[in-house]
Amino acid sequence: MGNPFAHIELNTAHLGKAQTFYAKLFDWKIKPYDGGNDYLAIATGKNSTGGGMQESPMPEAPPAWLPYVLVTDVKKTLAKAKKLGAKVMLPYEPIGELGAIGIFTDPQGAPLGVWEQKKRSKK
């Protein structure tokens, strides 16, 4: 079966407080991703979906967790979602050397992210 959940992300107004809370609650290892402090990576253990947390890019939005589904093509998935009645909130956005994301809300208003992992060349 395809398209598993690939990543879960918390958008919050208080990143430090969220980091402390979840690290203590679940014993998660939470540390800055790629040396910066803007995005924190969450390691939840073996055989689990990874995650992250960040200051909300939309300050007016309430704090919330956002799951991401693995897809082969973000642009095609967003176009299909839109055709099915979704509203695209974040169009295709490259994430460095890792891949790309997009975010939409379904016809009932529920948000969901999609994640396209960058294809690695075979050596």
N, C-alpha and C positions, 0 to 999 in steps of 0.2 A: 504494500500500500504506500502511496507516495505522499509527499507534502507533510512531513512531520513538523511539530513545533520545534524551532531551532534556537530560539533565544527569547528571554523574557526581560523586560526593562522597566525600571521604576523611574518615573518623572516626578520630581518633588521640589517643593520650595525650600527645603532645608536638608541639603545633601549630607552634611556632617551628622545631623541628628538621625537621619535615616540609616546611615552607615553604622553608627553605634548601636541603634535599636536592633537591626537585623543581624549584625555580627554576634550580639549577645543572645538574641532569641534562638537562632538556629546554628550558631557556631560556624557561620559562613566565613570564608576567607575573602575579605573585600579590600582591594587595593587599587591604586591609580592605574589606569590602562595606558600603556605606552608612555610612561613617565610624566604625564600631565595630571592635573587635579580636576579637570573638567568632567571626566568620565571615569567611573569606578567599575572595575570588573568584579563579578561575583563568581567565586568558585564554590559550587555546592557539593562537590564530590564526584566520584567516578560514576559513569553511566547515567549522567543526568544532563538536562538541558542547562546550558550556562546562562548567565545573565549579566546585567549591568544596571547602573543607576546614574542619574545626572540631574542637574538643576533643570527644571522644566523649561523648554524652549518657548513655551507659551505661558507666561506668568499668570494670566487670567484663568487658566485651566486648573481644575482641582488635581491634587496628587493622585496618581493612578499607575497601576501596572499595565504594561502593554506587551502582549505576546507577539512573536514574529513567526511566520510560517515559512519554511524552506521552499523556494520555487526555483525553476531553471531560468526564468526570465522575468524580472521585475516589470519591465515596460509592458510586456504582453499580458501579464497577470493583472496589472492595473487597468489596462484597456478592457480586458474581459470583465473585471469587476464593475467598471463604469457602465459597460453595456448592460450588465445585469441589475443596474440601479444603484450602485455604490457611488459615493462622493470621494474623489481623490483629495486627500489632505496634504500629503507630501509626495510629489512626483519622484521619479527616479533620482536617487542621490547616491553617488559613489562614496564608499567608505574606504578610502586609501587603497591599499593593496589587498584588502580582505574581500571586497565585493560591493554590493549596493543594496539599498533599502528603498521602500516606498510604504506609505501609510494611507489607508482609506477607512471610511466608515461604511458599514453595510447599509442596506435600505432602511433598517430600523434605527440606525445611528450608532451601532457598536463599532468601536475602532479596532483595527487589526493591522499589524505590520507584515510586510513580506520581505524576505531576505534571499538574495541571490549570492551564493558563494562564488568568488572569483575562480575561474577555471585554471588549474595549475598545469603547467606544461610538463610533459613526461620527459624524463632525462634518460 
